[in-house]
Structure formats: C-alpha cells, structure tokens
Amino acid sequence: MTSERTQSYSRVVRTLDDLGPTKLQADEQQRIRDAADTLIFCEGIDADERAAIADVEGLVAHLAESGRWTTERATELRDDILGCGPLALVA
C-alpha cells in the first residue's frame, strides 16, 4: 500500500461523509465503499477488482448523465476510487 492509495481512499471517505447523505442513495454509497475497500486491499487486478471498477464506471456515468452530479465532480470521484488501487491501475 502506498501513501497515494491511502490519500485517494481518504478522499473517497470524505466525499461520502460530505456529499453522500444528500447526493447519493444508500445503495450508491455502499457500492462506492465496496469498490474503494476492494481496491485499497488488492495487490493486483483480478475478477473482483475488475467488477468493482466496472461498477464504479457505470455509477459515475449514471450520476453525470442524470444531472445529479457534474461531469467534473463525477470524474473526480471515479479517479479517487480508482486511485485506491495499484499504481498500474491509474496509469
């Protein structure tokens, strides 16, 4: 685990604390937590991590397309979640 990954994880947690209750449904918050947890503890990318990444991609696309979040903010959240994973993932 690297400091960059833990910083990304901290940003995800802070986003959930700050915006989660007002801008995300409970199941969406849980999906984000699950994805961040899966990625922060992985050493490589296997089926579980790929599934978490695909779910995050779909969720942030939905948030932006529905107008609930700006594209910029949704992209920041996506980048923070993906940043929880191995460095090769975010390259």
C-alpha positions, -999 to 999 in steps of 0.1 A, spaced: 0 0 0 13 35 -8 5 69 6 -11 79 -28 -35 50 -24 -44 59 12 -48 96 2 -73 85 -25 -91 64 0 -93 93 24 -108 115 -4 -134 89 -11 -144 86 26 -145 124 28 -167 126 -2 -191 101 12 -192 119 45 -197 153 29 -220 146 0 -232 110 5 -263 117 25 -276 144 2 -262 135 -32 -262 97 -31 -287 70 -24 -278 45 4 -271 17 -21 -249 40 -42 -229 50 -11 -224 13 -3 -213 5 -38 -186 32 -36 -175 20 -2 -173 -16 -15 -153 -6 -46 -128 16 -26 -124 -12 0 -118 -38 -27 -92 -17 -45 -74 -5 -14 -67 -40 -2 -58 -56 -35 -23 -63 -47 -32 -69 -84 -62 -68 -106 -84 -99 -108 -121 -106 -114 -132 -89 -82 -113 -58 -89 -125 -57 -125 -161 -60 -113 -156 -32 -88 -141 -10 -115 -169 -17 -139 -195 -9 -112 -178 24 -104 -176 34 -141 -213 27 -145 -223 45 -113 -203 77 -120 -216 77 -156 -251 75 -143 -245 103 -118 -233 126 -145 -258 116 -172 -287 120 -149 -275 155 -139 -273 146 -103 -235 154 -103 -215 175 -127 -193 155 -151 -162 171 -134 -173 160 -99 -182 125 -110 -148 122 -127 -131 133 -95 -149 106 -76 -141 80 -102 -104 90 -101 -103 89 -63 -118 54 -62 -95 41 -89 -66 57 -71 -73 33 -42 -60 5 -65 -25 -5 -75 -5 22 -93 -7 3 -126 -45 7 -125 -44 45 -126 -16 49 -151 
